[in-house]
Amino acid sequence: MKLPIQAQSVNRSNRIAEAKMAGVNPAFWDSVLSVLKKAGQGALAGVLG
């Protein structure tokens, strides 16, 4: 049960790191992550398009 949670944590950390590298406001990126939770991975591809 712990593995999926750890994987999510790693993914979130990686996404935040990528956002900072891209110069995106971390608070904005956090709201994007909230949307992605609802919309799924397809939305991630669309956002990064």
mmCIF file as Biopython writes it, N, C-alpha, C and O atoms, coordinates in Angstrom:
data_model
#
loop_
_atom_site.group_PDB
_atom_site.id
_atom_site.type_symbol
_atom_site.label_atom_id
_atom_site.label_alt_id
_atom_site.label_comp_id
_atom_site.label_asym_id
_atom_site.label_entity_id
_atom_site.label_seq_id
_atom_site.pdbx_PDB_ins_code
_atom_site.Cartn_x
_atom_site.Cartn_y
_atom_site.Cartn_z
_atom_site.occupancy
_atom_site.B_iso_or_equiv
_atom_site.auth_seq_id
_atom_site.auth_asym_id
_atom_site.pdbx_PDB_model_num
ATOM 1   N N  . MET A ? 1  ? 0.833  -1.209 0.000   1.0 0.0 1  A 1 
ATOM 2   C CA . MET A ? 1  ? 0.000  0.000  0.000   1.0 0.0 1  A 1 
ATOM 3   C C  . MET A ? 1  ? 0.873  1.266  0.000   1.0 0.0 1  A 1 
ATOM 4   O O  . MET A ? 1  ? 0.438  2.317  -0.471  1.0 0.0 1  A 1 
ATOM 5   N N  . LYS A ? 2  ? 2.086  1.166  0.521   1.0 0.0 2  A 1 
ATOM 6   C CA . LYS A ? 2  ? 2.938  2.355  0.610   1.0 0.0 2  A 1 
ATOM 7   C C  . LYS A ? 2  ? 3.568  2.713  -0.739  1.0 0.0 2  A 1 
ATOM 8   O O  . LYS A ? 2  ? 3.837  3.886  -0.999  1.0 0.0 2  A 1 
ATOM 9   N N  . LEU A ? 3  ? 3.804  1.729  -1.589  1.0 0.0 3  A 1 
ATOM 10  C CA . LEU A ? 3  ? 4.501  2.001  -2.845  1.0 0.0 3  A 1 
ATOM 11  C C  . LEU A ? 3  ? 3.790  3.025  -3.727  1.0 0.0 3  A 1 
ATOM 12  O O  . LEU A ? 3  ? 4.443  3.956  -4.199  1.0 0.0 3  A 1 
ATOM 13  N N  . PRO A ? 4  ? 2.473  2.897  -3.974  1.0 0.0 4  A 1 
ATOM 14  C CA . PRO A ? 4  ? 1.801  3.895  -4.820  1.0 0.0 4  A 1 
ATOM 15  C C  . PRO A ? 4  ? 1.903  5.305  -4.239  1.0 0.0 4  A 1 
ATOM 16  O O  . PRO A ? 4  ? 2.047  6.275  -4.983  1.0 0.0 4  A 1 
ATOM 17  N N  . ILE A ? 5  ? 1.827  5.417  -2.915  1.0 0.0 5  A 1 
ATOM 18  C CA . ILE A ? 5  ? 1.909  6.730  -2.269  1.0 0.0 5  A 1 
ATOM 19  C C  . ILE A ? 5  ? 3.301  7.317  -2.483  1.0 0.0 5  A 1 
ATOM 20  O O  . ILE A ? 5  ? 3.442  8.503  -2.782  1.0 0.0 5  A 1 
ATOM 21  N N  . GLN A ? 6  ? 4.325  6.485  -2.331  1.0 0.0 6  A 1 
ATOM 22  C CA . GLN A ? 6  ? 5.691  6.955  -2.539  1.0 0.0 6  A 1 
ATOM 23  C C  . GLN A ? 6  ? 5.887  7.378  -3.992  1.0 0.0 6  A 1 
ATOM 24  O O  . GLN A ? 6  ? 6.545  8.381  -4.265  1.0 0.0 6  A 1 
ATOM 25  N N  . ALA A ? 7  ? 5.319  6.616  -4.921  1.0 0.0 7  A 1 
ATOM 26  C CA . ALA A ? 7  ? 5.452  6.944  -6.340  1.0 0.0 7  A 1 
ATOM 27  C C  . ALA A ? 7  ? 4.812  8.300  -6.623  1.0 0.0 7  A 1 
ATOM 28  O O  . ALA A ? 7  ? 5.377  9.112  -7.355  1.0 0.0 7  A 1 
ATOM 29  N N  . GLN A ? 8  ? 3.632  8.548  -6.046  1.0 0.0 8  A 1 
ATOM 30  C CA . GLN A ? 8  ? 2.972  9.838  -6.241  1.0 0.0 8  A 1 
ATOM 31  C C  . GLN A ? 8  ? 3.842  10.962 -5.689  1.0 0.0 8  A 1 
ATOM 32  O O  . GLN A ? 8  ? 3.961  12.022 -6.303  1.0 0.0 8  A 1 
ATOM 33  N N  . SER A ? 9  ? 4.439  10.729 -4.545  1.0 0.0 9  A 1 
ATOM 34  C CA . SER A ? 9  ? 5.273  11.751 -3.922  1.0 0.0 9  A 1 
ATOM 35  C C  . SER A ? 9  ? 6.461  12.080 -4.816  1.0 0.0 9  A 1 
ATOM 36  O O  . SER A ? 9  ? 6.814  13.247 -4.983  1.0 0.0 9  A 1 
ATOM 37  N N  . VAL A ? 10 ? 7.077  11.047 -5.390  1.0 0.0 10 A 1 
ATOM 38  C CA . VAL A ? 10 ? 8.219  11.251 -6.286  1.0 0.0 10 A 1 
ATOM 39  C C  . VAL A ? 10 ? 7.777  12.010 -7.527  1.0 0.0 10 A 1 
ATOM 40  O O  . VAL A ? 10 ? 8.455  12.940 -7.965  1.0 0.0 10 A 1 
ATOM 41  N N  . ASN A ? 11 ? 6.631  11.614 -8.101  1.0 0.0 11 A 1 
ATOM 42  C CA . ASN A ? 11 ? 6.129  12.292 -9.296  1.0 0.0 11 A 1 
ATOM 43  C C  . ASN A ? 11 ? 5.869  13.760 -9.005  1.0 0.0 11 A 1 
ATOM 44  O O  . ASN A ? 11 ? 6.216  14.626 -9.809  1.0 0.0 11 A 1 
ATOM 45  N N  . ARG A ? 12 ? 5.259  14.046 -7.861  1.0 0.0 12 A 1 
ATOM 46  C CA . ARG A ? 12 ? 4.950  15.431 -7.496  1.0 0.0 12 A 1 
ATOM 47  C C  . ARG A ? 12 ? 6.240  16.227 -7.352  1.0 0.0 12 A 1 
ATOM 48  O O  . ARG A ? 12 ? 6.331  17.355 -7.835  1.0 0.0 12 A 1 
ATOM 49  N N  . SER A ? 13 ? 7.237  15.649 -6.691  1.0 0.0 13 A 1 
ATOM 50  C CA . SER A ? 13 ? 8.511  16.346 -6.503  1.0 0.0 13 A 1 
ATOM 51  C C  . SER A ? 13 ? 9.159  16.641 -7.847  1.0 0.0 13 A 1 
ATOM 52  O O  . SER A ? 13 ? 9.688  17.732 -8.061  1.0 0.0 13 A 1 
ATOM 53  N N  . ASN A ? 14 ? 9.117  15.660 -8.760  1.0 0.0 14 A 1 
ATOM 54  C CA . ASN A ? 14 ? 9.713  15.848 -10.081 1.0 0.0 14 A 1 
ATOM 55  C C  . ASN A ? 14 ? 8.994  16.941 -10.849 1.0 0.0 14 A 1 
ATOM 56  O O  . ASN A ? 14 ? 9.632  17.761 -11.509 1.0 0.0 14 A 1 
ATOM 57  N N  . ARG A ? 15 ? 7.672  16.960 -10.768 1.0 0.0 15 A 1 
ATOM 58  C CA . ARG A ? 15 ? 6.893  17.961 -11.502 1.0 0.0 15 A 1 
ATOM 59  C C  . ARG A ? 15 ? 7.165  19.358 -10.967 1.0 0.0 15 A 1 
ATOM 60  O O  . ARG A ? 15 ? 7.286  20.311 -11.736 1.0 0.0 15 A 1 
ATOM 61  N N  . ILE A ? 16 ? 7.260  19.476 -9.643  1.0 0.0 16 A 1 
ATOM 62  C CA . ILE A ? 16 ? 7.542  20.784 -9.045  1.0 0.0 16 A 1 
ATOM 63  C C  . ILE A ? 16 ? 8.936  21.248 -9.458  1.0 0.0 16 A 1 
ATOM 64  O O  . ILE A ? 16 ? 9.139  22.425 -9.757  1.0 0.0 16 A 1 
ATOM 65  N N  . ALA A ? 17 ? 9.896  20.321 -9.474  1.0 0.0 17 A 1 
ATOM 66  C CA . ALA A ? 17 ? 11.257 20.662 -9.895  1.0 0.0 17 A 1 
ATOM 67  C C  . ALA A ? 17 ? 11.260 21.126 -11.343 1.0 0.0 17 A 1 
ATOM 68  O O  . ALA A ? 17 ? 11.924 22.106 -11.682 1.0 0.0 17 A 1 
ATOM 69  N N  . GLU A ? 18 ? 10.520 20.426 -12.201 1.0 0.0 18 A 1 
ATOM 70  C CA . GLU A ? 18 ? 10.437 20.811 -13.608 1.0 0.0 18 A 1 
ATOM 71  C C  . GLU A ? 18 ? 9.798  22.185 -13.742 1.0 0.0 18 A 1 
ATOM 72  O O  . GLU A ? 18 ? 10.230 23.000 -14.557 1.0 0.0 18 A 1 
ATOM 73  N N  . ALA A ? 19 ? 8.769  22.440 -12.942 1.0 0.0 19 A 1 
ATOM 74  C CA . ALA A ? 19 ? 8.074  23.726 -12.997 1.0 0.0 19 A 1 
ATOM 75  C C  . ALA A ? 19 ? 9.020  24.856 -12.608 1.0 0.0 19 A 1 
ATOM 76  O O  . ALA A ? 19 ? 9.031  25.906 -13.250 1.0 0.0 19 A 1 
ATOM 77  N N  . LYS A ? 20 ? 9.812  24.647 -11.562 1.0 0.0 20 A 1 
ATOM 78  C CA . LYS A ? 20 ? 10.747 25.682 -11.128 1.0 0.0 20 A 1 
ATOM 79  C C  . LYS A ? 20 ? 11.792 25.935 -12.210 1.0 0.0 20 A 1 
ATOM 80  O O  . LYS A ? 20 ? 12.180 27.079 -12.448 1.0 0.0 20 A 1 
ATOM 81  N N  . MET A ? 21 ? 12.247 24.870 -12.864 1.0 0.0 21 A 1 
ATOM 82  C CA . MET A ? 21 ? 13.223 25.016 -13.937 1.0 0.0 21 A 1 
ATOM 83  C C  . MET A ? 21 ? 12.625 25.813 -15.092 1.0 0.0 21 A 1 
ATOM 84  O O  . MET A ? 21 ? 13.330 26.561 -15.769 1.0 0.0 21 A 1 
ATOM 85  N N  . ALA A ? 22 ? 11.327 25.647 -15.312 1.0 0.0 22 A 1 
ATOM 86  C CA . ALA A ? 22 ? 10.637 26.339 -16.403 1.0 0.0 22 A 1 
ATOM 87  C C  . ALA A ? 22 ? 10.230 27.750 -15.989 1.0 0.0 22 A 1 
ATOM 88  O O  . ALA A ? 22 ? 9.711  28.509 -16.807 1.0 0.0 22 A 1 
ATOM 89  N N  . GLY A ? 23 ? 10.462 28.104 -14.730 1.0 0.0 23 A 1 
ATOM 90  C CA . GLY A ? 23 ? 10.126 29.444 -14.271 1.0 0.0 23 A 1 
ATOM 91  C C  . GLY A ? 23 ? 8.653  29.600 -13.938 1.0 0.0 23 A 1 
ATOM 92  O O  . GLY A ? 23 ? 8.126  30.713 -13.952 1.0 0.0 23 A 1 
ATOM 93  N N  . VAL A ? 24 ? 7.981  28.486 -13.637 1.0 0.0 24 A 1 
ATOM 94  C CA . VAL A ? 24 ? 6.556  28.546 -13.314 1.0 0.0 24 A 1 
ATOM 95  C C  . VAL A ? 24 ? 6.384  28.794 -11.815 1.0 0.0 24 A 1 
ATOM 96  O O  . VAL A ? 24 ? 7.115  28.237 -10.996 1.0 0.0 24 A 1 
ATOM 97  N N  . ASN A ? 25 ? 5.423  29.622 -11.472 1.0 0.0 25 A 1 
ATOM 98  C CA . ASN A ? 25 ? 5.133  29.902 -10.063 1.0 0.0 25 A 1 
ATOM 99  C C  . ASN A ? 25 ? 4.710  28.610 -9.358  1.0 0.0 25 A 1 
ATOM 100 O O  . ASN A ? 25 ? 3.737  27.983 -9.776  1.0 0.0 25 A 1 
ATOM 101 N N  . PRO A ? 26 ? 5.422  28.192 -8.289  1.0 0.0 26 A 1 
ATOM 102 C CA . PRO A ? 26 ? 5.086  26.942 -7.590  1.0 0.0 26 A 1 
ATOM 103 C C  . PRO A ? 26 ? 3.635  26.884 -7.136  1.0 0.0 26 A 1 
ATOM 104 O O  . PRO A ? 26 ? 3.017  25.820 -7.178  1.0 0.0 26 A 1 
ATOM 105 N N  . ALA A ? 27 ? 3.084  28.007 -6.704  1.0 0.0 27 A 1 
ATOM 106 C CA . ALA A ? 27 ? 1.686  28.024 -6.261  1.0 0.0 27 A 1 
ATOM 107 C C  . ALA A ? 27 ? 0.757  27.721 -7.434  1.0 0.0 27 A 1 
ATOM 108 O O  . ALA A ? 27 ? -0.220 26.987 -7.292  1.0 0.0 27 A 1 
ATOM 109 N N  . PHE A ? 28 ? 1.076  28.299 -8.595  1.0 0.0 28 A 1 
ATOM 110 C CA . PHE A ? 28 ? 0.287  28.026 -9.799  1.0 0.0 28 A 1 
ATOM 111 C C  . PHE A ? 28 ? 0.409  26.555 -10.172 1.0 0.0 28 A 1 
ATOM 112 O O  . PHE A ? 28 ? -0.582 25.902 -10.500 1.0 0.0 28 A 1 
ATOM 113 N N  . TRP A ? 29 ? 1.638  26.040 -10.118 1.0 0.0 29 A 1 
ATOM 114 C CA . TRP A ? 29 ? 1.875  24.642 -10.485 1.0 0.0 29 A 1 
ATOM 115 C C  . TRP A ? 29 ? 1.121  23.713 -9.544  1.0 0.0 29 A 1 
ATOM 116 O O  . TRP A ? 29 ? 0.621  22.673 -9.973  1.0 0.0 29 A 1 
ATOM 117 N N  . ASP A ? 30 ? 1.032  24.074 -8.264  1.0 0.0 30 A 1 
ATOM 118 C CA . ASP A ? 30 ? 0.307  23.253 -7.291  1.0 0.0 30 A 1 
ATOM 119 C C  . ASP A ? 30 ? -1.168 23.185 -7.672  1.0 0.0 30 A 1 
ATOM 120 O O  . ASP A ? 30 ? -1.800 22.139 -7.527  1.0 0.0 30 A 1 
ATOM 121 N N  . SER A ? 31 ? -1.718 24.297 -8.158  1.0 0.0 31 A 1 
ATOM 122 C CA . SER A ? 31 ? -3.118 24.293 -8.598  1.0 0.0 31 A 1 
ATOM 123 C C  . SER A ? 31 ? -3.270 23.436 -9.845  1.0 0.0 31 A 1 
ATOM 124 O O  . SER A ? 31 ? -4.291 22.771 -10.024 1.0 0.0 31 A 1 
ATOM 125 N N  . VAL A ? 32 ? -2.259 23.450 -10.707 1.0 0.0 32 A 1 
ATOM 126 C CA . VAL A ? 32 ? -2.286 22.599 -11.909 1.0 0.0 32 A 1 
ATOM 127 C C  . VAL A ? 32 ? -2.306 21.134 -11.492 1.0 0.0 32 A 1 
ATOM 128 O O  . VAL A ? 32 ? -3.041 20.330 -12.064 1.0 0.0 32 A 1 
ATOM 129 N N  . LEU A ? 33 ? -1.492 20.790 -10.487 1.0 0.0 33 A 1 
ATOM 130 C CA . LEU A ? 33 ? -1.467 19.409 -10.005 1.0 0.0 33 A 1 
ATOM 131 C C  . LEU A ? 33 ? -2.840 18.995 -9.491  1.0 0.0 33 A 1 
ATOM 132 O O  . LEU A ? 33 ? -3.262 17.856 -9.689  1.0 0.0 33 A 1 
ATOM 133 N N  . SER A ? 34 ? -3.536 19.917 -8.833  1.0 0.0 34 A 1 
ATOM 134 C CA . SER A ? 34 ? -4.877 19.613 -8.330  1.0 0.0 34 A 1 
ATOM 135 C C  . SER A ? 34 ? -5.810 19.285 -9.478  1.0 0.0 34 A 1 
ATOM 136 O O  . SER A ? 34 ? -6.629 18.372 -9.381  1.0 0.0 34 A 1 
ATOM 137 N N  . VAL A ? 35 ? -5.685 20.039 -10.579 1.0 0.0 35 A 1 
ATOM 138 C CA . VAL A ? 35 ? -6.510 19.775 -11.762 1.0 0.0 35 A 1 
ATOM 139 C C  . VAL A ? 35 ? -6.150 18.414 -12.350 1.0 0.0 35 A 1 
ATOM 140 O O  . VAL A ? 35 ? -7.028 17.652 -12.755 1.0 0.0 35 A 1 
ATOM 141 N N  . LEU A ? 36 ? -4.848 18.114 -12.394 1.0 0.0 36 A 1 
ATOM 142 C CA . LEU A ? 36 ? -4.400 16.851 -12.979 1.0 0.0 36 A 1 
ATOM 143 C C  . LEU A ? 36 ? -4.928 15.661 -12.188 1.0 0.0 36 A 1 
ATOM 144 O O  . LEU A ? 36 ? -5.220 14.610 -12.760 1.0 0.0 36 A 1 
ATOM 145 N N  . LYS A ? 37 ? -5.050 15.825 -10.882 1.0 0.0 37 A 1 
ATOM 146 C CA . LYS A ? 37 ? -5.596 14.742 -10.059 1.0 0.0 37 A 1 
ATOM 147 C C  . LYS A ? 37 ? -6.987 14.375 -10.553 1.0 0.0 37 A 1 
ATOM 148 O O  . LYS A ? 37 ? -7.359 13.202 -10.568 1.0 0.0 37 A 1 
ATOM 149 N N  . LYS A ? 38 ? -7.760 15.389 -10.961 1.0 0.0 38 A 1 
ATOM 150 C CA . LYS A ? 38 ? -9.131 15.160 -11.413 1.0 0.0 38 A 1 
ATOM 151 C C  . LYS A ? 38 ? -9.166 14.716 -12.873 1.0 0.0 38 A 1 
ATOM 152 O O  . LYS A ? 38 ? -9.950 13.843 -13.244 1.0 0.0 38 A 1 
ATOM 153 N N  . ALA A ? 39 ? -8.315 15.320 -13.694 1.0 0.0 39 A 1 
ATOM 154 C CA . ALA A ? 39 ? -8.388 15.103 -15.144 1.0 0.0 39 A 1 
ATOM 155 C C  . ALA A ? 39 ? -7.575 13.897 -15.606 1.0 0.0 39 A 1 
ATOM 156 O O  . ALA A ? 39 ? -7.922 13.261 -16.601 1.0 0.0 39 A 1 
ATOM 157 N N  . GLY A ? 40 ? -6.489 13.576 -14.886 1.0 0.0 40 A 1 
ATOM 158 C CA . GLY A ? 40 ? -5.695 12.413 -15.271 1.0 0.0 40 A 1 
ATOM 159 C C  . GLY A ? 40 ? -4.475 12.765 -16.107 1.0 0.0 40 A 1 
ATOM 160 O O  . GLY A ? 40 ? -4.215 13.934 -16.389 1.0 0.0 40 A 1 
ATOM 161 N N  . GLN A ? 41 ? -3.728 11.728 -16.501 1.0 0.0 41 A 1 
ATOM 162 C CA . GLN A ? 41 ? -2.470 11.923 -17.218 1.0 0.0 41 A 1 
ATOM 163 C C  . GLN A ? 41 ? -2.675 12.548 -18.589 1.0 0.0 41 A 1 
ATOM 164 O O  . GLN A ? 41 ? -1.791 13.248 -19.082 1.0 0.0 41 A 1 
ATOM 165 N N  . GLY A ? 42 ? -3.822 12.310 -19.214 1.0 0.0 42 A 1 
ATOM 166 C CA . GLY A ? 42 ? -4.100 12.900 -20.526 1.0 0.0 42 A 1 
ATOM 167 C C  . GLY A ? 42 ? -4.007 14.413 -20.472 1.0 0.0 42 A 1 
ATOM 168 O O  . GLY A ? 42 ? -3.529 15.048 -21.412 1.0 0.0 42 A 1 
ATOM 169 N N  . ALA A ? 43 ? -4.470 14.994 -19.356 1.0 0.0 43 A 1 
ATOM 170 C CA . ALA A ? 43 ? -4.424 16.446 -19.196 1.0 0.0 43 A 1 
ATOM 171 C C  . ALA A ? 43 ? -2.981 16.919 -19.108 1.0 0.0 43 A 1 
ATOM 172 O O  . ALA A ? 43 ? -2.648 17.991 -19.615 1.0 0.0 43 A 1 
ATOM 173 N N  . LEU A ? 44 ? -2.126 16.136 -18.476 1.0 0.0 44 A 1 
ATOM 174 C CA . LEU A ? 44 ? -0.723 16.518 -18.345 1.0 0.0 44 A 1 
ATOM 175 C C  . LEU A ? 44 ? -0.099 16.672 -19.727 1.0 0.0 44 A 1 
ATOM 176 O O  . LEU A ? 44 ? 0.620  17.638 -19.982 1.0 0.0 44 A 1 
ATOM 177 N N  . ALA A ? 45 ? -0.369 15.732 -20.610 1.0 0.0 45 A 1 
ATOM 178 C CA . ALA A ? 45 ? 0.157  15.804 -21.971 1.0 0.0 45 A 1 
ATOM 179 C C  . ALA A ? 45 ? -0.385 17.041 -22.674 1.0 0.0 45 A 1 
ATOM 180 O O  . ALA A ? 45 ? 0.339  17.697 -23.423 1.0 0.0 45 A 1 
ATOM 181 N N  . GLY A ? 46 ? -1.658 17.365 -22.436 1.0 0.0 46 A 1 
ATOM 182 C CA . GLY A ? 46 ? -2.267 18.534 -23.062 1.0 0.0 46 A 1 
ATOM 183 C C  . GLY A ? 46 ? -1.674 19.826 -22.538 1.0 0.0 46 A 1 
ATOM 184 O O  . GLY A ? 46 ? -1.458 20.767 -23.301 1.0 0.0 46 A 1 
ATOM 185 N N  . VAL A ? 47 ? -1.406 19.879 -21.225 1.0 0.0 47 A 1 
ATOM 186 C CA . VAL A ? 47 ? -0.865 21.096 -20.621 1.0 0.0 47 A 1 
ATOM 187 C C  . VAL A ? 47 ? 0.566  21.331 -21.089 1.0 0.0 47 A 1 
ATOM 188 O O  . VAL A ? 47 ? 0.936  22.455 -21.431 1.0 0.0 47 A 1 
ATOM 189 N N  . LEU A ? 48 ? 1.369  20.270 -21.105 1.0 0.0 48 A 1 
ATOM 190 C CA . LEU A ? 48 ? 2.772  20.410 -21.497 1.0 0.0 48 A 1 
ATOM 191 C C  . LEU A ? 48 ? 2.911  20.489 -23.007 1.0 0.0 48 A 1 
ATOM 192 O O  . LEU A ? 48 ? 3.890  21.033 -23.518 1.0 0.0 48 A 1 
ATOM 193 N N  . GLY A ? 49 ? 1.908  19.934 -23.740 1.0 0.0 49 A 1 
ATOM 194 C CA . GLY A ? 49 ? 1.815  19.927 -25.190 1.0 0.0 49 A 1 
ATOM 195 C C  . GLY A ? 49 ? 2.995  20.611 -25.805 1.0 0.0 49 A 1 
ATOM 196 O O  . GLY A ? 49 ? 3.088  20.701 -27.030 1.0 0.0 49 A 1 
#
